[in-house]
Amino acid sequence: MSSLQIGITLFVSMLVLMSLRVPLSASMFIPGAIGYWAMAGEGALLNYLKGLAFARFSVYDLSVIPLFILMGQFATQGGLSRALFRFANSLVGHFRGGMAMASIYACAAFGAVCGSSVATAATLSQVALPEMRRHRYSGRLATATLAVGGTLGILIPPSVPLVVYAILTEQNIAKLFLAAFIPGLIATLGYCLVIWLTVRMRPELAPSQPRHSVAERIKALVEVWPVAVVFATVFGGIYAGVFTPTEGAAVGAAGTFFAALIRNELNWKTFRQCLFGTAETAGMIFLIFLGADMLNGALALSQMPTHLSEWVTGLEWSPLTIVASIIALYIVLGFFMDELSAVILTIPVVFPAVMGLDLWGLEYSDKAIWFGILVLMVMQIGLVHPPVGLNIYIINSLARDIPILETFKGVLPFLASDFLRVILLFMFPSICLLYTSDAAD
């Protein structure tokens, strides 16, 4: 068996193990270790394993991941999601469908201090879902809105998958964060437009509610000032070059911690939950890193990425057709894998091939940033797309009386918005590159 055939066998073996519900890190590590041993021998494998963990976990930039996760944990336990929803609802809740729009705005704002899709969906659902039910909103519209709103948690910076992409491709994290802002804003406004069109055609899905008074709006505004301060401090400092993304993540974690203390939402029990939640999530991510490094090491030994890159660049297809095919592959992967795992697994293989293409005449760094945002948006679709849709299952676990099929049906109009946004970014890379040249290196 040739080394290329071994590489293909390793990839197929990983998919088989995943289908058998073997943990993803093990699904990648086991075939990688066996393939490395088959190609290089036992001694080479042991020598590779000796430095594998240290080589990965000693990377300073990786510390930004647990810090942003901790920032999100403090924001979740500190009741900031509740304050954001109340403020957004006080502004637009009196419109028909306004409470659903408020949920989208609150998800976007919470994503700016969270960085996790699942956490955003689960946290806002506990706040917004009871309110929408109390005002007799359709279960289909309410659950679908919260499911798609949760995806903004990975699109609005800070985004853990985007940090991972930056580390794997050696790109500037600040520029990637800045590049995600306009697509994130377009996503937010697109979802609100879908809600407006839906309730315009079917008004019974979302009854209107009384307008909030000025005093109520001012009170709601006062409650969200910690979020605004943390966001402005962290990302203003990163973009201005005052501190690095890692330092900014530390500042953000400290800021959300003190914000939770000021709101009297944090006690010893919830503080421990924040630490344990951060440790569990970060540990899972780092184990996936370890498994992916083992598999990618074996794939590199088989020269599969090189063969793939040569095959892709040798195709008679246009470069845009090739990238469109890769994007279609990511949509399919999103049916079965979470966005973080897909990025860690595929980027080391796919990225070199894409960078070898002439795409819109973009320079290397601009091309890398554009492709990263494009991949992130496509993987975002997988979080709510049938047949898996992780966010939908999260919402369904909180609203068991609403059939999951109803939520999937409610998501379909939002998916149309997602696909239109992907096409828009695919055709016009300047949407995400407009301000990246001004970001600090």
C-alpha positions in Angstrom: 0.0 0.0 0.0 1.4 3.4 -1.0 1.7 6.3 1.5 -1.1 8.1 -0.3 -3.4 5.1 0.0 -2.5 5.0 3.7 -3.4 8.6 4.1 -6.8 8.1 2.5 -7.3 5.0 4.7 -6.5 7.1 7.8 -9.2 9.7 6.9 -11.8 7.0 6.2 -10.9 5.3 9.5 -11.5 8.5 11.4 -14.9 8.9 9.9 -15.8 5.3 10.8 -14.7 5.8 14.4 -16.8 9.0 14.6 -19.8 7.1 13.3 -19.3 4.6 16.1 -19.5 7.5 18.6 -15.9 7.3 19.6 -14.8 10.7 21.1 -13.5 12.9 18.3 -10.0 13.3 19.8 -9.6 9.6 20.0 -11.1 9.2 16.5 -8.3 11.3 15.1 -5.5 10.1 17.4 -5.9 6.4 17.0 -5.7 6.2 13.2 -3.0 8.8 13.2 -0.8 6.8 15.6 -1.4 3.6 13.7 -0.7 5.2 10.3 2.5 6.9 11.6 3.7 3.6 13.0 2.9 1.8 9.7 4.9 4.3 7.6 7.8 5.3 9.9 8.1 2.5 12.4 7.7 2.2 16.2 10.8 4.2 17.1 9.8 7.2 14.9 6.3 7.1 16.4 7.6 7.1 20.0 10.0 9.9 19.2 7.1 11.9 17.7 4.9 11.3 20.6 7.6 12.4 23.0 7.4 16.0 21.9 3.9 16.1 20.5 2.0 17.4 23.5 4.7 19.9 24.5 5.1 21.2 21.0 1.4 22.0 20.9 0.5 23.1 24.4 3.6 25.3 24.9 2.3 27.7 22.2 1.7 30.9 24.1 -1.1 32.0 21.7 -3.2 29.0 22.8 -3.7 30.6 26.2 -6.2 33.0 24.5 -8.7 30.2 24.2 -9.3 29.4 27.9 -9.2 33.1 28.7 -12.0 33.9 26.2 -13.9 30.8 27.5 -13.6 32.1 31.1 -14.8 35.5 29.9 -17.9 33.9 28.5 -18.5 31.8 31.6 -18.4 34.9 33.8 -20.8 36.7 31.4 -23.1 33.7 31.5 -23.2 33.3 35.3 -23.2 37.1 35.8 -26.6 37.6 34.4 -25.4 39.8 31.5 -27.6 37.9 29.0 -30.7 38.8 31.0 -29.7 42.5 31.0 -29.0 42.5 27.3 -32.3 40.9 26.4 -34.2 43.4 28.6 -32.5 46.3 27.0 -33.1 45.1 23.4 -36.7 44.2 24.2 -37.3 47.7 25.7 -36.2 49.2 22.4 -38.0 47.0 19.8 -40.3 44.7 21.8 -43.4 46.7 21.0 -43.1 45.9 17.3 -44.8 42.8 16.0 -42.2 40.1 16.2 -40.1 42.6 18.2 -39.3 40.2 21.1 -37.9 37.7 18.6 -35.8 40.5 17.1 -34.7 41.5 20.6 -33.5 37.9 21.1 -31.3 38.2 17.9 -29.8 41.6 19.1 -29.2 40.1 22.5 -27.5 37.1 21.0 -25.2 39.3 18.9 -24.3 41.5 21.9 -23.8 38.4 24.2 -21.6 36.8 21.5 -19.3 39.8 21.8 -18.4 38.7 25.3 -18.9 35.0 25.0 -17.4 33.4 21.8 -19.4 30.2 21.9 -22.5 29.4 19.9 -23.8 26.7 22.2 -23.4 28.9 25.3 -25.1 31.8 23.6 -28.1 29.7 22.4 -28.5 28.0 25.8 -28.1 31.1 27.9 -30.4 33.4 25.9 -33.0 30.7 25.6 -33.3 30.5 29.4 -34.1 34.2 29.4 -36.0 34.9 26.2 -38.0 31.7 25.7 -40.2 32.1 28.8 -40.9 35.7 27.8 -41.9 34.8 24.3 -44.1 32.0 25.6 -45.8 34.4 28.0 -46.6 36.8 25.2 -48.0 33.8 23.1 -45.3 33.7 20.5 -45.4 30.7 18.1 -43.2 27.9 19.5 -41.8 27.4 16.0 -40.8 31.0 15.6 -39.4 31.3 19.2 -37.2 28.2 19.1 -36.0 28.8 15.6 -35.1 32.4 16.4 -33.0 31.4 19.4 -31.3 28.5 17.5 -30.1 30.8 14.7 -29.4 33.7 17.1 -27.0 31.4 19.0 -24.8 31.0 15.9 -23.9 34.7 16.2 -21.8 33.6 19.3 -19.1 32.3 17.0 -19.4 35.0 14.3 -19.3 38.1 16.5 -15.8 38.4 18.0 -14.4 37.0 20.2 -14.8 33.7 18.3 -13.0 30.6 19.6 -13.1 28.8 16.2 -11.6 32.0 14.6 -8.8 32.0 17.2 -8.1 28.4 16.4 -8.1 29.2 12.6 -5.7 32.1 13.3 -3.3 29.9 15.2 -3.4 27.1 12.7 -2.8 29.4 9.7 -0.5 31.9 11.5 -2.8 34.8 10.8 -3.3 38.0 12.8 -6.1 37.4 15.4 -7.0 41.1 15.6 -7.5 41.3 11.8 -9.6 38.2 11.8 -11.8 39.6 14.6 -12.2 42.9 12.7 -13.0 41.0 9.4 -15.9 39.2 11.2 -17.7 42.3 12.3 -19.4 43.3 9.1 -20.5 39.8 8.2 -21.8 39.4 11.8 -23.7 42.7 11.5 -25.2 41.5 8.1 -26.2 38.2 9.7 -27.9 40.0 12.6 -29.8 42.3 10.3 -30.6 39.5 7.9 -32.2 37.4 10.7 -34.3 40.4 11.9 -35.5 40.9 8.3 -36.5 37.3 8.1 -38.5 37.7 11.4 -40.2 40.9 10.0 -41.2 39.2 6.8 -42.4 36.1 8.6 -44.7 38.0 11.0 -45.9 40.3 8.2 -47.2 37.2 6.3 -48.4 35.5 9.5 -49.2 38.0 12.2 -50.7 35.4 14.5 -47.1 34.0 15.1 -46.0 37.0 17.1 -48.5 39.2 18.9 -47.5 42.8 19.6 -46.9 44.1 23.1 -47.1 47.6 24.8 -44.4 50.1 24.2 -41.9 50.5 27.1 -41.7 53.8 28.8 -38.7 56.0 28.7 -38.0 55.3 32.4 -38.0 51.5 31.7 -35.6 52.0 28.8 -33.2 54.0 30.8 -33.3 51.4 33.6 -32.5 48.7 31.1 -29.7 50.8 29.6 -28.1 51.2 33.0 -28.0 47.4 33.5 -26.0 46.8 30.3 -23.2 49.3 30.8 -20.7 46.6 32.0 -21.0 44.8 28.7 -20.3 48.0 26.8 -17.3 48.8 28.9 -15.8 45.3 28.7 -16.4 45.2 24.9 -14.9 48.7 24.3 -11.9 48.0 26.5 -11.0 44.6 25.1 -11.5 45.1 21.4 -10.6 48.8 21.4 -7.3 47.8 23.1 -6.7 45.0 20.7 -7.3 47.0 17.6 -5.4 50.0 18.8 -2.4 47.8 19.6 -2.5 48.6 23.4 -2.4 44.9 24.1 -2.3 41.6 22.3 -5.3 39.4 21.9 -4.1 37.2 24.7 -3.7 40.2 27.0 -7.1 41.4 25.8 -8.7 38.1 26.7 -7.2 38.4 30.2 -8.6 41.9 30.6 -12.0 40.8 29.3 -12.1 37.8 31.8 -11.2 40.2 34.6 -13.8 42.8 33.4 -16.7 40.3 33.2 -15.7 38.9 36.6 -15.9 42.3 38.2 -19.1 43.1 36.3 -20.7 39.9 37.7 -19.6 40.9 41.2 -21.1 44.4 40.8 -24.4 42.9 39.8 -24.3 40.6 42.8 -24.7 37.6 40.5 -21.5 35.8 41.4 -21.0 33.7 44.5 -18.5 30.9 45.4 -20.7 28.2 43.9 -21.1 30.0 40.5 -17.5 31.0 40.6 -16.5 27.4 40.8 -18.9 26.5 38.0 -17.1 29.1 35.8 -13.7 27.6 36.5 -14.9 24.0 36.0 -16.8 24.9 32.9 -13.7 26.7 31.5 -11.5 23.7 32.4 -13.9 21.2 30.8 -14.3 23.1 27.5 -10.6 24.0 27.2 -9.6 20.5 28.0 -11.9 19.2 25.3 -10.5 21.6 22.8 -6.9 20.8 23.6 -7.6 17.1 23.4 -9.0 17.7 19.9 -5.8 19.6 19.1 -3.7 16.7 20.2 -5.7 14.2 18.2 -5.7 16.4 15.1 -1.9 16.9 15.4 -1.4 13.2 15.5 -3.6 12.6 12.5 -2.2 15.6 10.6 1.4 14.3 11.3 0.6 11.0 9.8 -1.2 12.6 6.8 1.9 14.8 6.3 4.1 11.7 6.4 1.9 10.2 3.7 2.2 13.5 1.7 -1.5 13.5 1.3 -1.8 17.3 1.8 0.9 17.9 -0.9 -0.8 15.5 -3.3 -4.2 17.2 -2.6 -2.7 20.7 -3.2 -1.1 19.6 -6.4 -4.3 17.9 -7.6 -6.4 20.9 -6.7 -4.1 23.4 -8.5 -3.8 21.0 -11.5 -7.6 20.9 -12.0 -8.9 22.7 -15.1 -11.6 24.2 -13.0 -11.6 27.9 -12.2 -10.2 28.8 -8.8 -13.7 30.1 -7.7 -15.3 26.8 -8.6 -12.7 24.9 -6.5 -13.3 27.2 -3.5 -17.1 26.8 -4.0 -16.6 23.0 -4.0 -14.6 23.2 -0.7 -17.3 25.4 0.8 -19.9 22.7 -0.2 -17.7 20.1 1.5 -17.8 22.2 4.7 -21.6 22.4 4.6 -21.7 18.6 4.5 -19.2 18.4 7.3 -21.4 20.7 9.3 -24.1 18.1 9.2 -22.0 15.7 11.3 -19.2 17.8 13.1 -19.1 20.8 15.3 -17.4 23.9 13.8 -14.3 23.7 16.0 -13.5 20.1 15.2 -14.0 20.7 11.5 -11.6 23.6 11.5 -8.9 21.8 13.5 -9.1 18.7 11.3 -9.4 20.2 7.8 -7.6 23.5 7.7 -4.0 22.0 7.8 -5.0 20.0 4.7 -7.2 22.4 2.8 -5.6 25.8 3.6 -2.3 25.2 1.5 -4.4 24.2 -1.5 -6.6 27.3 -1.3 -3.6 29.6 -0.8 -2.1 28.3 -4.0 -5.1 29.6 -6.1 -5.5 33.0 -7.6 -8.7 34.4 -6.0 -9.9 37.8 -7.0 -6.3 38.9 -7.2 -6.0 39.0 -3.4 -2.7 39.0 -1.5 -1.8 36.1 0.6 -2.9 37.6 4.0 -6.1 39.0 2.6 -7.0 35.7 1.0 -6.3 33.8 4.3 -8.6 36.2 6.2 -11.4 36.1 3.6 -11.3 32.3 3.5 -11.3 32.0 7.3 -14.5 34.2 7.6 -16.1 32.2 4.7 -15.4 28.9 6.4 -16.7 30.3 9.7 -20.0 31.4 8.2 -20.5 28.1 6.4 -19.8 26.1 9.6 -22.2 28.4 11.4 -24.9 27.1 9.0 -24.2 23.5 10.1 -25.2 24.4 13.7 -28.8 24.8 12.6 -29.0 22.8 9.4 -30.8 19.3 9.4 -30.1 16.5 10.1 -27.9 17.4 13.1 -28.1 21.1 14.0 -26.4 21.1 17.4 -28.1 24.4 18.4 -31.5 23.1 17.6 -31.0 20.1 19.9 -29.8 22.5 22.6 -33.0 24.6 22.3 -35.1 21.5 22.1 -33.7 20.3 25.4 -35.1 23.5 26.9 -38.4 23.4 25.1 -39.4 19.7 25.1 -43.1 20.5 24.4 -42.2 21.9 21.0 -41.5 19.1 18.4 -38.0 19.3 17.0 -39.5 19.1 13.5 -41.3 22.3 14.1 -38.0 24.0 15.0 -36.3 22.7 11.9 -39.2 24.0 9.8 -38.9 27.4 11.5 -35.2 27.5 10.7 -35.6 27.2 6.9 -36.3 30.9 6.2 -33.2 31.8 8.3 -31.1 29.3 6.3 -32.1 31.2 3.1 -30.6 34.3 4.7 -27.5 32.4 5.6 -26.9 31.1 2.1 -27.5 34.5 0.6 -24.9 36.0 3.0 -22.4 33.3 2.1 -22.8 34.0 -1.6 -22.5 37.7 -1.0 -19.2 37.3 0.9 -18.0 34.8 -1.7 -18.5 37.2 -4.5 -17.4 40.4 -2.7 -14.4 39.7 -0.4 -14.1 43.4 0.4 -17.0 43.0 2.8 -14.7 41.5 5.4 -11.5 43.1 4.3 -12.7 46.7 4.4 -11.0 47.7 7.6 -8.5 44.9 8.3 -5.5 46.9 6.9 -5.9 49.3 9.8 -5.7 46.7 12.5 -2.6 46.4 14.6 -0.1 43.7 13.7 
